[in-house]
């Protein structure tokens, strides 16, 4: 467990396409992360719709904890907005609905008839996305499951409940439900009442660093972990944990890109920005570590390439990236934030259709499609970072790319070129590192958020990309897609 002044922490990090249990060894000048177990996250399409295989994920968590060996604490983070419903005995009422399920089609318009979009944004600061928890709950109204539910737990809180038997709602993830007031960090009761949402369904709020129980004896037996093993609340929204691990220097003016299935592009602020201009630009204000606000925009991210590869039957991205690097730059670009790219399906054909609709050549090969995706993501990153600076009146000097996309050298270089700013790439396992470091602080590691980031800078490999190429070419490409897909008015 603890060796020579270090402590050991297990980070359960569940992404939209895979889950992992990582083991972090932490000391004053030590931060070493190893993978205990990685497992697929494969949603299942049932007759009633798209569902998460939550029991398969929980089994992967148990396998990972078993492989991790003795630890001083466990922390859990995952994707946002989705939840499980429990009955009065604490039993799960069906598999959680996947945020890409179609059940919220037409629901936002129903909500806006009661609470107009401007009022909703001023109350919560959360961007429009059709899968926000608020819309899911309105879609589920009068369903047998919701009518029978005594408790609603967001995905990481559901895993924590099964591990510990204790229920809570961690704040960074709760802020994505569109039911939290970002100024107070508490539930917006007036909004919930207007929409007929019962906030008593939610367990009491927890904050990163709060205790979240201890592993149940049965869980210790299943995992072989000697106890007691505390579970510690972390930034349970994986983006909150990833942003905590951005390796920014003290006082550095930075933007961040958390890249993976999604790209989350934005700034770290001290207070939310809930202006009409911010709403129109579809920026969100999610709560982060130590009272910070993640002011960001959601972009489809590497989901575009993941879905193409699934259709093509390709599993190795390396040859595709090599082909993309040889393909003509900026030949065809699409709006990577467009809603038509949200659902699963033949992504390559949808990208080709978007190119046809805008009079651009259709990508003719997988390599050309991959180049179109990466150029389009770089443009979306550029637009989001430029708009974030304008809306928050905050200039930046560097862009930090963390998450899986930090390993994609071509995407990192294209982002530097598109933004006209240096890019620092890494760490790739930022969510797990942020998870580990919040646990470490709760268990005695001294220091503020800047100190945590300084430890990452000292211990993790980082790569810097300087902008190159012709800025005018990126300006011209941006004009082909800017304003093509207004989200709502």
C-alpha positions as CSV (number, residue, x, y, z in Angstrom):
1,X,0.0,0.0,0.0
2,X,2.1,3.0,1.2
3,X,5.8,2.6,0.5
4,X,8.6,5.1,1.4
5,X,6.4,8.1,1.7
6,X,4.0,7.3,-1.1
7,X,0.4,6.3,-1.2
8,X,-1.5,4.2,-3.8
9,X,-4.8,5.0,-5.3
10,X,-7.1,3.2,-7.7
11,X,-8.8,5.4,-10.3
12,X,-11.9,3.9,-11.9
13,X,-12.2,5.9,-15.2
14,X,-15.2,5.0,-17.4
15,X,-15.3,6.5,-20.9
16,X,-18.0,6.3,-23.5
17,X,-16.1,3.6,-25.5
18,X,-14.0,1.9,-22.8
19,X,-13.4,1.7,-19.1
20,X,-10.2,1.3,-17.2
21,X,-8.9,0.9,-13.6
22,X,-5.6,2.8,-13.2
23,X,-3.3,2.6,-10.2
24,X,-1.5,5.8,-9.2
25,X,1.5,5.9,-6.8
26,X,1.8,9.5,-5.4
27,X,4.4,11.2,-3.2
28,X,5.8,14.8,-2.9
29,X,7.8,14.3,-6.2
30,X,6.3,11.1,-7.4
31,X,3.3,10.5,-9.7
32,X,3.4,7.1,-11.4
33,X,0.4,5.7,-13.2
34,X,-0.1,2.1,-14.4
35,X,-3.0,0.4,-16.0
36,X,-4.5,-2.4,-13.9
37,X,-7.3,-3.4,-16.3
38,X,-9.0,-2.1,-19.4
39,X,-12.3,-3.2,-20.7
40,X,-14.7,-2.4,-23.5
41,X,-17.8,-0.3,-23.0
42,X,-20.2,-1.6,-25.6
43,X,-23.8,-0.2,-25.5
44,X,-26.6,-2.6,-26.4
45,X,-29.5,-1.9,-28.7
46,X,-32.6,-3.4,-27.2
47,X,-36.2,-3.3,-28.7
48,X,-36.9,-0.4,-26.4
49,X,-33.8,1.6,-27.3
50,X,-30.0,2.0,-26.7
51,X,-28.8,1.0,-23.3
52,X,-25.6,0.9,-21.3
53,X,-24.3,-2.5,-20.3
54,X,-23.9,-1.3,-16.7
55,X,-23.5,-4.8,-15.2
56,X,-20.7,-5.5,-17.7
57,X,-19.0,-2.2,-16.7
58,X,-19.4,-3.0,-13.0
59,X,-17.8,-6.5,-13.6
60,X,-14.9,-4.7,-15.3
61,X,-14.5,-2.4,-12.3
62,X,-14.3,-5.4,-9.9
63,X,-11.8,-7.2,-12.2
64,X,-9.7,-4.0,-12.2
65,X,-9.8,-3.6,-8.5
66,X,-8.8,-7.2,-8.1
67,X,-5.8,-6.7,-10.4
68,X,-4.9,-3.4,-8.7
69,X,-3.8,-4.9,-5.4
70,X,-3.8,-3.1,-2.1
71,X,-4.7,0.6,-2.4
72,X,-5.3,3.5,0.0
73,X,-8.5,4.7,-1.7
74,X,-10.7,4.3,-4.7
75,X,-12.2,7.1,-6.8
76,X,-14.7,6.9,-9.7
77,X,-15.2,9.1,-12.7
78,X,-17.3,8.6,-15.9
79,X,-19.1,10.4,-18.7
80,X,-21.9,12.8,-17.7
81,X,-25.7,13.1,-17.9
82,X,-26.8,9.4,-17.8
83,X,-28.2,7.7,-14.7
84,X,-29.6,4.6,-13.1
85,X,-32.9,4.5,-11.2
86,X,-33.3,2.5,-8.0
87,X,-36.4,1.3,-6.2
88,X,-37.1,1.7,-2.5
89,X,-35.0,-1.3,-1.7
90,X,-32.0,0.0,-3.7
91,X,-32.4,-2.4,-6.6
92,X,-31.7,-1.1,-10.1
93,X,-34.8,-0.5,-12.3
94,X,-33.4,-1.5,-15.7
95,X,-30.3,-0.7,-17.6
96,X,-29.5,3.0,-17.8
97,X,-30.5,4.7,-21.1
98,X,-27.7,5.8,-23.4
99,X,-27.5,9.5,-24.1
100,X,-27.5,8.7,-27.8
101,X,-30.9,7.1,-27.5
102,X,-33.6,8.8,-29.5
103,X,-36.1,9.2,-26.6
104,X,-35.4,13.0,-26.2
105,X,-36.3,13.8,-29.8
106,X,-38.7,16.7,-29.6
107,X,-38.4,17.0,-25.9
108,X,-36.3,20.2,-25.8
109,X,-39.1,22.1,-27.6
110,X,-41.5,20.8,-24.9
111,X,-39.3,22.2,-22.2
112,X,-38.8,25.5,-23.9
113,X,-42.6,26.0,-24.0
114,X,-42.4,26.1,-20.2
115,X,-39.0,27.6,-19.7
116,X,-37.7,29.6,-22.7
117,X,-34.1,28.8,-23.7
118,X,-32.8,32.1,-22.5
119,X,-34.3,31.6,-19.0
120,X,-33.0,28.1,-18.9
121,X,-29.5,29.2,-19.7
122,X,-29.4,32.0,-17.2
123,X,-30.6,29.6,-14.5
124,X,-28.1,26.8,-15.2
125,X,-25.4,28.1,-17.5
126,X,-25.5,24.7,-19.3
127,X,-25.3,24.5,-23.1
128,X,-28.0,23.0,-25.2
129,X,-27.6,19.3,-25.9
130,X,-30.6,17.1,-26.5
131,X,-29.3,14.5,-24.1
132,X,-28.9,16.7,-21.0
133,X,-30.3,14.9,-17.9
134,X,-33.1,17.5,-17.7
135,X,-34.4,16.5,-21.1
136,X,-34.0,12.8,-20.3
137,X,-36.1,13.2,-17.2
138,X,-38.8,15.1,-19.0
139,X,-38.8,12.3,-21.7
140,X,-39.1,9.7,-18.9
141,X,-42.0,11.4,-17.2
142,X,-44.9,8.9,-16.5
143,X,-42.8,5.9,-17.5
144,X,-43.2,2.9,-15.2
145,X,-39.5,3.0,-14.2
146,X,-39.4,6.7,-13.2
147,X,-42.8,6.4,-11.5
148,X,-41.4,3.5,-9.4
149,X,-38.0,5.1,-8.6
150,X,-37.0,6.1,-5.1
151,X,-33.5,7.3,-6.1
152,X,-31.6,8.5,-9.2
153,X,-27.8,8.0,-9.2
154,X,-25.5,9.4,-11.9
155,X,-23.3,6.7,-13.4
156,X,-20.2,7.1,-11.2
157,X,-22.4,7.5,-8.1
158,X,-24.2,4.3,-9.0
159,X,-20.9,2.4,-9.2
160,X,-19.9,3.9,-5.9
161,X,-23.2,2.8,-4.3
162,X,-22.6,-0.8,-5.4
163,X,-19.1,-0.7,-4.0
164,X,-20.0,0.9,-0.7
165,X,-23.8,0.8,-0.1
166,X,-23.8,4.6,0.4
167,X,-25.6,7.1,-1.9
168,X,-24.4,10.5,-2.9
169,X,-24.4,12.9,-5.9
170,X,-21.0,14.4,-6.8
171,X,-21.2,18.1,-7.7
172,X,-19.1,18.3,-10.9
173,X,-21.2,15.7,-12.5
174,X,-24.5,17.0,-11.0
175,X,-23.7,20.4,-12.7
176,X,-24.1,18.7,-16.1
177,X,-27.7,17.7,-15.3
178,X,-28.9,21.3,-16.1
179,X,-30.5,21.4,-12.7
180,X,-27.7,23.1,-10.7
181,X,-27.3,26.8,-10.2
182,X,-23.6,27.4,-11.1
183,X,-23.4,30.5,-8.9
184,X,-24.5,28.7,-5.7
185,X,-23.4,25.1,-6.5
186,X,-26.8,23.9,-5.3
187,X,-29.9,22.6,-6.9
188,X,-32.1,25.1,-8.8
189,X,-35.4,24.2,-7.0
190,X,-37.4,26.9,-8.9
191,X,-36.5,25.4,-12.3
192,X,-37.1,21.9,-11.2
193,X,-40.6,22.8,-9.8
194,X,-41.5,24.5,-13.1
195,X,-40.7,21.4,-15.0
196,X,-42.2,18.9,-12.5
197,X,-38.8,17.3,-11.7
198,X,-38.6,15.9,-8.2
199,X,-35.2,16.8,-6.8
200,X,-35.8,14.4,-3.9
201,X,-34.8,11.6,-6.3
202,X,-31.2,12.8,-6.0
203,X,-29.0,11.8,-3.1
204,X,-27.2,14.5,-1.1
205,X,-24.5,16.4,-2.9
206,X,-20.9,15.6,-2.4
207,X,-17.8,17.6,-3.5
208,X,-14.5,16.4,-4.8
209,X,-12.4,15.1,-1.9
210,X,-15.4,14.2,0.3
211,X,-15.5,10.7,1.8
212,X,-17.9,8.4,-0.1
213,X,-18.0,5.3,2.1
214,X,-15.8,2.2,2.2
215,X,-15.8,-1.0,0.2
216,X,-18.4,-3.4,1.5
217,X,-17.2,-6.7,2.9
218,X,-18.6,-8.6,0.0
219,X,-16.7,-6.3,-2.4
220,X,-13.5,-6.8,-0.5
221,X,-14.1,-10.5,-0.8
222,X,-14.7,-10.3,-4.5
223,X,-11.6,-8.1,-5.1
224,X,-9.3,-9.6,-2.6
225,X,-8.5,-6.1,-1.2
226,X,-7.6,-5.9,2.5
227,X,-9.7,-3.4,4.2
228,X,-10.9,-1.0,5.2
229,X,-10.7,0.7,1.8
230,X,-12.2,4.1,1.6
231,X,-13.9,5.4,-1.5
232,X,-13.3,9.1,-2.1
233,X,-15.4,11.5,-4.2
234,X,-13.3,12.9,-7.0
235,X,-14.3,15.1,-10.0
236,X,-16.7,12.3,-11.0
237,X,-17.4,13.9,-14.4
238,X,-14.4,12.7,-16.3
239,X,-13.9,16.1,-17.9
240,X,-13.6,17.7,-14.4
241,X,-10.9,15.2,-13.5
242,X,-9.1,15.7,-16.9
243,X,-9.1,19.5,-16.5
244,X,-7.7,19.2,-13.0
245,X,-4.7,17.3,-14.6
246,X,-4.0,20.0,-17.3
247,X,-0.3,20.7,-16.8
248,X,-0.5,24.5,-16.8
249,X,2.1,26.5,-15.0
250,X,1.1,28.8,-12.2
251,X,-0.4,32.0,-13.7
252,X,-0.3,30.6,-17.2
253,X,-3.1,31.9,-19.6
254,X,-4.3,28.6,-21.2
255,X,-7.1,27.0,-23.0
256,X,-7.7,23.3,-22.8
257,X,-8.9,20.5,-25.1
258,X,-10.0,17.3,-23.4
259,X,-10.0,14.9,-26.4
260,X,-11.4,11.5,-26.8
261,X,-14.9,10.4,-28.0
262,X,-15.8,14.0,-27.4
263,X,-13.6,17.1,-27.7
264,X,-14.3,19.6,-24.9
265,X,-12.7,22.9,-25.7
266,X,-12.6,25.9,-23.3
267,X,-11.3,27.9,-20.4
268,X,-11.0,27.5,-16.7
269,X,-12.8,30.4,-15.0
270,X,-13.6,31.6,-11.5
271,X,-17.3,32.4,-12.3
272,X,-19.9,31.3,-14.9
273,X,-20.6,33.3,-18.1
274,X,-24.3,33.2,-18.7
275,X,-24.7,36.1,-21.2
276,X,-27.0,35.8,-24.2
277,X,-23.9,35.8,-26.4
278,X,-22.6,32.8,-24.5
279,X,-25.9,31.0,-24.9
280,X,-26.1,31.8,-28.6
281,X,-22.6,30.3,-29.0
282,X,-23.7,27.2,-27.0
283,X,-21.0,27.3,-24.3
284,X,-21.6,25.5,-21.1
285,X,-20.6,26.3,-17.5
286,X,-19.8,23.1,-15.6
287,X,-18.4,23.1,-12.1
288,X,-14.9,21.9,-11.6
289,X,-12.3,21.3,-8.8
290,X,-11.8,23.9,-6.1
291,X,-14.8,26.0,-7.1
292,X,-13.6,26.5,-10.7
293,X,-15.9,26.7,-13.7
294,X,-15.3,24.8,-16.9
295,X,-16.4,27.2,-19.6
296,X,-16.4,25.0,-22.7
297,X,-18.1,23.8,-25.8
298,X,-18.8,20.1,-26.7
299,X,-17.5,19.0,-30.1
300,X,-18.1,15.5,-31.6
301,X,-14.5,14.6,-31.2
302,X,-12.9,11.4,-32.3
303,X,-16.3,9.7,-32.2
304,X,-16.4,10.7,-35.9
305,X,-13.4,8.6,-36.7
306,X,-14.4,5.8,-34.3
307,X,-17.7,5.4,-36.0
308,X,-16.0,5.4,-39.5
309,X,-13.6,2.7,-38.4
310,X,-16.4,0.6,-37.0
311,X,-18.2,0.8,-40.4
312,X,-14.9,0.1,-42.3
313,X,-14.0,-2.8,-40.1
314,X,-10.7,-1.2,-39.2
315,X,-9.2,-1.5,-35.7
316,X,-5.8,0.0,-36.1
317,X,-5.8,3.8,-36.5
318,X,-2.1,4.1,-37.3
319,X,-2.3,3.3,-41.0
320,X,-5.3,5.7,-41.4
321,X,-3.3,8.5,-39.8
322,X,-0.4,7.9,-42.1
323,X,-2.8,8.0,-45.1
324,X,-4.4,11.2,-43.7
325,X,-1.0,12.8,-43.3
326,X,-0.4,12.3,-47.1
327,X,-3.8,13.5,-48.1
328,X,-4.4,17.1,-49.3
329,X,-4.9,19.5,-46.5
330,X,-8.3,21.3,-46.0
331,X,-9.7,19.8,-49.3
332,X,-13.1,19.2,-47.6
333,X,-14.2,20.2,-44.2
334,X,-17.4,19.8,-42.2
335,X,-18.9,21.2,-39.0
336,X,-17.7,18.8,-36.4
337,X,-20.3,20.1,-33.9
338,X,-23.3,19.5,-36.3
339,X,-26.1,17.5,-34.8
340,X,-26.4,15.1,-37.7
341,X,-23.2,13.4,-36.5
342,X,-24.5,12.6,-33.0
343,X,-26.2,9.2,-33.6
344,X,-24.4,5.9,-34.4
345,X,-24.5,4.8,-38.0
346,X,-22.6,5.1,-41.3
347,X,-20.5,8.2,-40.3
348,X,-18.4,8.1,-43.5
349,X,-21.5,8.5,-45.6
350,X,-22.9,11.3,-43.4
351,X,-19.5,13.1,-43.8
352,X,-19.7,12.6,-47.6
353,X,-23.2,14.0,-47.6
354,X,-22.2,17.0,-45.7
355,X,-19.4,17.7,-48.2
356,X,-21.8,17.3,-51.1
357,X,-24.3,19.7,-49.5
358,X,-21.6,22.4,-49.3
359,X,-20.3,21.8,-52.8
360,X,-17.0,20.2,-51.6
361,X,-15.4,17.1,-53.0
362,X,-16.5,13.9,-51.3
363,X,-13.6,12.1,-49.6
364,X,-12.9,9.1,-51.8
365,X,-10.8,6.9,-49.5
366,X,-10.7,6.1,-45.7
367,X,-7.5,8.1,-45.6
368,X,-9.1,11.1,-47.2
369,X,-12.1,10.8,-44.8
370,X,-9.8,10.6,-41.9
371,X,-8.0,13.8,-43.1
372,X,-11.4,15.5,-43.5
373,X,-12.3,14.6,-39.9
374,X,-9.0,15.8,-38.4
375,X,-9.0,19.1,-40.4
376,X,-12.6,19.6,-39.3
377,X,-11.9,18.9,-35.7
378,X,-8.9,21.3,-35.7
379,X,-11.3,24.0,-37.2
380,X,-13.9,23.3,-34.5
381,X,-11.2,23.5,-31.8
382,X,-10.1,26.9,-33.4
383,X,-13.6,28.3,-33.4
384,X,-14.3,27.2,-29.8
385,X,-11.1,28.6,-28.4
386,X,-11.4,31.9,-30.3
387,X,-15.1,32.3,-29.1
388,X,-14.3,31.3,-25.5
389,X,-11.7,34.1,-25.3
390,X,-14.1,36.6,-26.7
391,X,-17.1,35.6,-24.5
392,X,-15.1,35.4,-21.3
393,X,-12.8,38.4,-22.2
394,X,-9.8,36.2,-21.4
395,X,-6.8,35.9,-23.7
396,X,-4.8,32.7,-23.9
397,X,-1.2,32.0,-24.9
398,X,-1.2,28.2,-25.1
399,X,-3.6,25.3,-25.7
400,X,-3.2,22.2,-23.6
401,X,-4.5,19.0,-25.2
402,X,-5.2,16.2,-22.7
403,X,-6.8,12.8,-23.1
404,X,-6.6,10.2,-25.8
405,X,-6.2,12.8,-28.6
406,X,-2.9,13.9,-27.1
407,X,-1.4,10.8,-28.7
408,X,-2.6,11.8,-32.1
409,X,0.4,13.9,-33.4
410,X,-1.4,14.9,-36.6
411,X,-4.4,16.2,-34.7
412,X,-2.2,18.1,-32.3
413,X,-0.2,19.8,-35.0
414,X,-3.3,20.7,-37.0
415,X,-4.9,22.2,-33.9
416,X,-1.8,24.3,-33.4
417,X,-1.9,25.4,-37.0
418,X,-5.6,26.2,-36.9
419,X,-5.5,28.1,-33.6
420,X,-2.2,29.9,-34.4
421,X,-1.1,29.0,-30.8
422,X,1.4,26.5,-29.4
423,X,-0.1,23.2,-28.3
424,X,1.2,21.2,-25.3
425,X,0.0,17.6,-25.6
426,X,-0.3,15.3,-22.6
427,X,-1.0,13.6,-20.4
428,X,-3.1,11.2,-22.3
429,X,-4.6,9.6,-19.2
430,X,-5.6,13.0,-17.8
431,X,-8.9,11.9,-16.3
432,X,-7.3,9.1,-14.3
433,X,-4.5,11.4,-13.1
434,X,-6.9,14.0,-12.0
435,X,-8.9,11.3,-10.2
436,X,-5.8,10.0,-8.4
437,X,-4.6,13.5,-7.4
438,X,-7.9,14.6,-5.9
439,X,-7.8,11.4,-3.8
440,X,-4.2,12.1,-2.9
441,X,-5.1,15.6,-1.6
442,X,-8.0,14.2,0.4
443,X,-5.5,11.7,2.0
444,X,-2.8,14.1,2.9
445,X,-0.9,15.4,-0.2
446,X,-0.5,19.1,0.5
447,X,-1.1,21.8,-2.1
448,X,-3.6,23.7,-4.1
449,X,-4.7,23.0,-7.7
450,X,-1.6,24.8,-9.1
451,X,0.6,22.5,-6.9
452,X,-1.1,19.5,-8.3
453,X,-0.5,20.7,-11.8
454,X,3.2,21.4,-11.1
455,X,3.6,17.8,-10.0
456,X,2.2,16.7,-13.4
457,X,4.6,19.0,-15.2
458,X,7.5,17.5,-13.3
459,X,6.6,13.9,-13.7
460,X,4.6,13.3,-17.0
461,X,5.9,13.3,-20.6
462,X,4.6,16.3,-22.6
463,X,5.1,17.3,-26.3
464,X,5.0,20.8,-27.6
465,X,3.7,21.7,-31.1
466,X,4.4,25.1,-32.6
467,X,1.9,26.6,-35.2
468,X,3.0,26.4,-38.8
469,X,1.5,26.6,-42.3
470,X,-0.7,29.4,-43.9
471,X,-3.2,31.1,-41.5
472,X,-5.1,32.3,-44.5
473,X,-5.9,28.7,-45.6
474,X,-7.5,28.0,-42.2
475,X,-9.4,31.3,-42.4
476,X,-10.8,30.3,-45.8
477,X,-11.7,26.8,-44.6
478,X,-13.4,28.2,-41.5
479,X,-15.6,30.3,-43.8
480,X,-16.9,27.1,-45.4
481,X,-18.4,25.8,-42.2
482,X,-19.0,28.7,-39.8
483,X,-22.6,29.4,-39.1
484,X,-23.8,26.4,-41.1
485,X,-25.6,24.7,-38.2
486,X,-27.3,27.1,-35.7
487,X,-28.3,24.9,-32.7
488,X,-31.3,26.9,-31.6
489,X,-32.6,30.4,-31.3
